[in-house]
Amino acid sequence: MKFKYLLKGIVKSIPGIEYIYNFHRKTGGTNNARYCYSVWLRHLMMAHENGINSLPVKIAELGPGDSLGIGLAALISGAEKYYALDIVRYSNVACNLKIFDELVTLFKNRTPIPLEAEFPNIRPALTNYDFPKQIFTEEYLKIILDENRLQKIRNSIKAMDVPDDSGKERMLYYRVPWNDVRVIERESVDMIISQAVLQHIDDLEVTYQAMNEWLKKEGLISHSIDLKSMGSSDSWDGHWSYSDMEWRLVKGRKNYLINREPYSTHIKYLHDHGFKILCDKKSRAVSTMKNEAQLAKKFKTMSGEDRTISGTFIQAIKQYFVSLSLVVEEFGNFIPAF
Ligand SMILES: C[S@@+](CC[C@H](N)C(=O)[O-])C[C@H]1O[C@@H](n2cnc3c(N)ncnc32)[C@H](O)[C@@H]1O
């Protein structure tokens, strides 16, 4: 079964193939305003359920993909600043303006949150998909949907590709690729969000550390993490059967694939980097590995629980600041990529 993926990988590894074949044309998902609306409102509803009653003023998103729609929905909801950090420039002004106007209409119509039937892959599932009137009261909607405010967001979208060295404050910063923790000021943001992204990030521990640095104390992280093989195998957990060498082949010359870290790695990094977990909604699947022998050497010690967790939705707050020097101390020669 692996053979097909290894063969494809060999083709994807040919030097120069990335100039002929664009591996990263689109991500799917955020090119649809209803998807972005659904994702944003789910994260927001979950935050409310977890006792976070104020809306974030400054927000950052990892891996927005095709459009900045999730963050634009956050701006419409009242945020004043949004940092979008990606490693591939998928998104452009025209697409963001279109998604933005569609999002505004969804808010103006007090549209219910799109159901699982429409987006079966979005996690988490909610118990109530009504438009959240408890968060967006009529008075509040009047303020956030004021035409001058919306025009200000539109202007920020139009300026998203203009270098921001003017020192002038903006509502939106699109940083691609981001490779320096200083892309966001230390202890400045209220919320960091991602949807189907953390499983792709190679420097995962450095990213958890960066999130600790960027967040204000008690700031919230909200991540939906898919731990499945994402098309790299016939089975949902087949990615754990490849040796490192085979995996390098499967990845080929793509900028990113998946980092293959199991659930417990995320939990460890959350603890190591000063976060207190508020909710952890795991999705489970039956392991297709008949025995340990089918797992690659580095995954043989994976716990039984890790082998059956196919994804999770986690919200956590920053409890304390972890200095980067402590991480360096603990990990000896560990030097972050930025
Ligand atoms: C599966 S797509 C998800 C896109 C979008 N969040 C959605 O819900 O449709 C994964 C995204 O993660 C981004 N990504 C991969 N590695 C990253 C990194 N180190 N930092 C930020 N984004 C990254 C990819 O470029 C891509 O935009």
The ligand as an SDF file (V2000), in Angstrom:
LIG
                    3D

 27 29  0  0  0  0  0  0  0  0999 V2000
   -4.6700   22.3810    5.5760 C   0  0  0  0  0  0  0  0  0  0  0  0
   -4.2440   24.0650    5.3460 S   0  0  0  0  0  0  0  0  0  0  0  0
   -5.4380   24.8410    6.3650 C   0  0  0  0  0  0  0  0  0  0  0  0
   -5.8290   26.2020    5.8590 C   0  0  0  0  0  0  0  0  0  0  0  0
   -6.9520   26.8950    6.6290 C   0  0  0  0  0  0  0  0  0  0  0  0
   -6.6080   27.1130    8.0020 N   0  0  0  0  0  0  0  0  0  0  0  0
   -8.2460   26.1410    6.5310 C   0  0  0  0  0  0  0  0  0  0  0  0
   -8.8960   25.9130    7.5620 O   0  0  0  0  0  0  0  0  0  0  0  0
   -8.6630   25.8230    5.4060 O   0  0  0  0  0  0  0  0  0  0  0  0
   -2.7360   24.2330    6.2490 C   0  0  0  0  0  0  0  0  0  0  0  0
   -2.1540   25.6250    6.2740 C   0  0  0  0  0  0  0  0  0  0  0  0
   -1.0560   25.6120    7.1970 O   0  0  0  0  0  0  0  0  0  0  0  0
   -0.0200   26.4090    6.6520 C   0  0  0  0  0  0  0  0  0  0  0  0
    1.2480   26.1080    7.3050 N   0  0  0  0  0  0  0  0  0  0  0  0
    2.0830   25.0490    7.1670 C   0  0  0  0  0  0  0  0  0  0  0  0
    3.1750   25.2030    7.9220 N   0  0  0  0  0  0  0  0  0  0  0  0
    3.0400   26.3940    8.5810 C   0  0  0  0  0  0  0  0  0  0  0  0
    3.8360   27.1260    9.5000 C   0  0  0  0  0  0  0  0  0  0  0  0
    5.0070   26.6660    9.9140 N   0  0  0  0  0  0  0  0  0  0  0  0
    3.3670   28.3180    9.9580 N   0  0  0  0  0  0  0  0  0  0  0  0
    2.1620   28.7940    9.5420 C   0  0  0  0  0  0  0  0  0  0  0  0
    1.3810   28.1500    8.6690 N   0  0  0  0  0  0  0  0  0  0  0  0
    1.8000   26.9650    8.1880 C   0  0  0  0  0  0  0  0  0  0  0  0
   -0.0800   26.0710    5.1700 C   0  0  0  0  0  0  0  0  0  0  0  0
    0.6470   26.9620    4.3640 O   0  0  0  0  0  0  0  0  0  0  0  0
   -1.5850   26.1250    4.9520 C   0  0  0  0  0  0  0  0  0  0  0  0
   -2.0100   27.4450    4.7330 O   0  0  0  0  0  0  0  0  0  0  0  0
  1  2  1  0
  2  3  1  0
  2 10  1  0
  3  4  1  0
  4  5  1  0
  5  6  1  0
  5  7  1  0
  7  8  2  0
  7  9  1  0
 10 11  1  0
 11 12  1  0
 11 26  1  0
 12 13  1  0
 13 14  1  0
 13 24  1  0
 14 15  1  0
 14 23  1  0
 15 16  2  0
 16 17  1  0
 17 18  1  0
 17 23  2  0
 18 19  1  0
 18 20  2  0
 20 21  1  0
 21 22  2  0
 22 23  1  0
 24 25  1  0
 24 26  1  0
 26 27  1  0
M  CHG  2   2   1   9  -1
M  END
$$$$
